[in-house]
Amino acid sequence: MRRHRSRDRQHRPEDSHRQHDRRHNTPHHNPCSHDEHLRRLTVDFTYPEANMSSTSGDSPSPGFDTSVPNIARVYDFFLGGTDNYAADRALAAQIAELSPDWVQACRDNRSFVGRAVTWAAGQGIRQFLDLGAWLPTHPAVHESAGGIAPDARVCYVDNDPAVVAHARALLATSASAGVAEADLSDPASVLGHPGVTSIIDWSEPVCVLLAMVVHFYDPVTARELVGGYASRLAPGSALAISCGRNDDPQMWQRMRENYTAATTYNHTRDDLRSFFGPLHLVPPGLVVASAWRGGRAAAPERPHGPAYVLAAVGVKP
Ligand SMILES: C[S@@+](CC[C@H](N)C(=O)[O-])C[C@H]1O[C@@H](n2cnc3c(N)ncnc32)[C@H](O)[C@@H]1O
């Protein structure tokens, strides 16, 4: 991904468009807000490369294949980012066409992440490990945590080298957050990774986030890998999981076949509950992401179709 243009503030999607406009002053490159960008998802997937290479003048890294859809970049586009290429947008368009609810579901997921982090910080947790983090934006975990606890520390983990490079640039001036390149499916290597242990003290409570990543693993593997983290957590730690769900088997099958960036699994509510093992689910338990409120009754769900996100937070006794 491109180098960050400024090291003294957070990246905002609108900024990329503004920068891009200076270089390509065509009607197609009008600045657009985050909401406008999301609205375009249903109508326009064709705008040119308003992203990594074009805004900075950088070329993509060697081995960085922009012709193949990528998990992080497709997700970035769903959330209104500009770190994506035509192949990513083409796949995003297919998914959005198959399941028009999906863009909103991704946004609901980000809102859940923010609420889970805020809740955990309010419980006194001061360390956060975001596994499969993608970019620290929309809003960033360290911003949500820091809003409650300025002394909170955050470690972002991703296995995509381009995501990691970009996240490091975004966090270059942050004293409270860092990034580690690691494979979340190998808990032992993540737990001992120097980039993780320089931020996370495993003898103290941690909030571990597994947001929108367990659907990359079959239920048995997902349960094992979540357990690999949960077993190492200090008492009082929290584990937040969110996961896409589709109640329409035919739509799900079409989405799965079309989503070529990775193999995905449609976990049931029982699967997801089982991933928490002995952890106690915080009220309201496992619910639609838009309804989760830490320690309280569920809020009304945002109306949704067959595709939505389920979410819960467990606490280690
Ligand atoms: C769908 S995005 C979710 C991002 C963020 N957790 C959220 O909920 O908004 C999935 C992210 O997980 C990363 N990822 C996928 N497999 C991974 C793995 N085995 N280890 C670490 N990161 C992984 C991808 O690169 C991508 O950034």
The ligand as an ORCA input file, in Angstrom:
! r2SCAN-3c Opt
* xyz 0 1
  C     -12.373     -8.433      6.869
  S     -10.928     -7.612      7.445
  C     -11.411     -7.272      9.126
  C     -10.689     -6.092      9.699
  C     -11.039     -5.691     11.122
  N     -10.760     -6.777     12.047
  C     -12.488     -5.296     11.241
  O     -13.287     -6.071     11.772
  O     -12.854     -4.213     10.822
  C      -9.847     -8.997      7.660
  C      -8.389     -8.605      7.974
  O      -7.739     -9.775      8.487
  C      -6.479     -9.920      7.879
  N      -6.149    -11.351      7.918
  C      -6.714    -12.361      7.207
  N      -6.157    -13.543      7.534
  C      -5.225    -13.265      8.481
  C      -4.295    -14.072      9.208
  N      -4.232    -15.403      9.029
  N      -3.468    -13.472     10.100
  C      -3.520    -12.127     10.288
  N      -4.360    -11.310      9.625
  C      -5.207    -11.873      8.732
  C      -6.664     -9.349      6.481
  O      -5.437     -8.937      5.901
  C      -7.594     -8.162      6.757
  O      -6.862     -6.998      7.045
*
